[in-house]
Amino acid sequence: MLRLQKKVEAQANELSQKYYGKFSEFSSRVGAFEAGDVKELVKEDLVEGEGAEVKDDTKLAVYYIGWNAKGEIFDQSIADGKLKAPLNMDGPANTAVIQGWKEGLIGMKIGGVRELTIPADKAYGDKAQGDKIPANSPLKFVVMAIEKPADIPEPEMPEVMKQYYRSRGFNV
């Protein structure tokens, strides 16, 4: 397990070196906004990517910065001067994300950066999410779509364990 964790960390560090400079500059977009003005999903391309266009089933990875109307960041991919591992998605339609992301990522291109202004009904609706996302809150995100990194293989189950489970009727 430790070997797998080291591979994941190595991949995250490699991606951070590649994308941190390009993505971190968008932290300056974070700021307060008038919640009452957010009536519909707004997509603004800040950088148009050069890769494939994102569709419902496009496999991709995403870096993001999310903030509330007070300008408070509630979650982001940036920590300690580098990027954390990106959020891997097997297509916006097939990933457990808010509706504003499912709709907001569609049409952007891999390599692109987009700002999403999401009304409360396409965010968390009438359900609060911790201290920084009260019920009925519109949200903003800056998202960067990158190619989904090659999957890191799960460690192989040792043969002795496979034999044990097979002897008990499991198909491994």
RANOR-V129645 format. One record per residue. RES is the residue in one small letter. OMEGA is omega in degrees with one decimal (999 if undefined). Layout:
((RES;OMEGA) (RES;OMEGA))
This chain:
((m;-179.9) (l;178.9) (r;177.7) (l;179.4) (q;178.8) (k;177.7) (k;178.8) (v;179.5) (e;179.3) (a;179.0) (q;179.6) (a;179.4) (n;178.7) (e;178.8) (l;178.7) (s;178.9) (q;-177.4) (k;-169.4) (y;-174.8) (y;-178.0) (g;-177.9) (k;-175.3) (f;-172.3) (s;179.6) (e;-177.6) (f;172.8) (s;-179.2) (s;179.1) (r;-178.6) (v;177.2) (g;179.6) (a;175.0) (f;-178.0) (e;-176.8) (a;-177.8) (g;-179.8) (d;-175.1) (v;-177.2) (k;-177.2) (e;177.7) (l;177.2) (v;178.8) (k;177.5) (e;178.3) (d;178.4) (l;173.6) (v;176.5) (e;-179.4) (g;179.3) (e;-178.1) (g;-178.3) (a;176.2) (e;-179.2) (v;175.5) (k;-178.2) (d;-174.4) (d;179.5) (t;175.0) (k;-177.5) (l;172.8) (a;-172.7) (v;165.9) (y;-176.1) (y;169.4) (i;-179.6) (g;179.2) (w;-178.7) (n;-175.7) (a;177.3) (k;-177.8) (g;179.6) (e;176.4) (i;177.6) (f;176.7) (d;178.0) (q;179.8) (s;-177.2) (i;176.0) (a;175.5) (d;175.2) (g;175.8) (k;178.4) (l;171.2) (k;175.5) (a;-179.7) (p;174.0) (l;178.1) (n;-178.3) (m;173.8) (d;-176.5) (g;179.4) (p;-178.2) (a;-174.6) (n;-176.0) (t;-179.5) (a;175.3) (v;-179.7) (i;-177.3) (q;178.5) (g;174.7) (w;-178.6) (k;179.4) (e;-172.6) (g;179.7) (l;-177.7) (i;177.4) (g;176.6) (m;-178.1) (k;177.5) (i;-175.9) (g;-178.0) (g;176.1) (v;-176.2) (r;171.8) (e;178.4) (l;171.9) (t;-167.7) (i;176.2) (p;-175.9) (a;-177.0) (d;176.2) (k;175.0) (a;-179.3) (y;176.4) (g;-175.5) (d;179.1) (k;175.7) (a;176.6) (q;-179.6) (g;-175.2) (d;-171.9) (k;176.8) (i;176.7) (p;175.6) (a;176.3) (n;-179.2) (s;167.8) (p;-177.9) (l;171.3) (k;175.9) (f;161.2) (v;-179.0) (v;175.2) (m;179.5) (a;176.6) (i;175.7) (e;177.5) (k;180.0) (p;176.4) (a;-179.7) (d;173.9) (i;-175.5) (p;173.7) (e;178.9) (p;179.6) (e;176.2) (m;178.8) (p;-176.4) (e;-179.8) (v;177.8) (m;177.3) (k;179.8) (q;179.3) (y;-177.9) (y;177.4) (r;-178.5) (s;178.9) (r;172.3) (g;177.9) (f;178.3) (n;179.8) (v;999))
